[in-house]
Amino acid sequence: MPALALFLGLLAVPLALTAILSFNAFDGMRGIQPTYSLGNYIEILFDGYYQEIFLRTGGMALGVTALCIVLGVPETLILAKMKPVWRGTFFVVILGPLLISVVVRTLGWSVLLGSQGLVNSVLLRLGLVDQPLRLLFSMTGVVIVLTHVFLPFMIIAVWSALQRLDSQVEHAARSLGAGPLTSFRRIILPQLMPGILSGAIIVFALSASAYATPAIIGGRRVKVVATTLYDEFFNSLNWPLGAAIAVLLLIANILIIVGCNRLVERRFKQVFA
């Protein structure tokens, strides 16, 4: 009961109040009106401006999630093969940034990705580019920084699944003639899917609702749902419209996560069972 009361007080009640607020009408001169309608949702769903923002946010979150899977799974497997001393050291290197504020890390990346930053300086010196790339105030820069920010969550999730993996099964597959790629694809990867799915859910949800990194790295050029929410609440003062955007973001997150969860569980049902 105490846990339930805490859950209702800190999560369910604020969400319910936000959902109720999203139905209020808004007048630029008189503020929030005590009348209720679906006008805010109709404006968001049928306005091309908001549709583009939601699609951009979804693409950004999917890109970050895919990069975290591509980078996180091999990195976790490499960590598992290391000696305990080196493994502990690299775990500190990987998880240490979680102890630092995401704002501080993002500001550090803004220095690295600038036109005179380290990344462009190295590319120019190596002759890979003729002029500095526009990484700051672009979606490319936002995806790079979000991947760095959320990669530890993917590694933690895959590592927890890897600990339940029986190494003798891989050795048995190799002894029966399976090559390294076949062994990974048919033996290791299916057993890692629960961890990959958990990490993907965490990374996708956090990426879709991230504010600090898109605001600092993307600036005003890269509008996503979180920065649009901020503008509606604090610049336009249109709280009902901002609340409707927040509710739709929550619903979209839930639908995408549940759909992907069902798809992966159906594809690898023997592992999840």
Secondary structure, DSSP 4 states (H G I P E B T S, - for coil): -HHHHHHIIIIIHHHHHHHHHTTEEEETTTEEEEEE-SHHHHHHHH-HHHHHHHHHHHHHHHHHHHHHHHHHHHHHHHHHHS-HHHHHHHHHHHHGGGGS-HHHHHHHHHHHTSTTSHHHHHHHHTTS-SS----TTSHHHHHHHHHHHHHHHHHHHHHHHHTT--HHHHHHHHHTT--HHHHIIIIIHHHHHHHHHHHHHHHHHHHHT--HHIIIIITTTS--HHHHHHIIIIIS--HHHHHHHHHHHHHHHHHHHHHHHHHHHHHTHHHH-
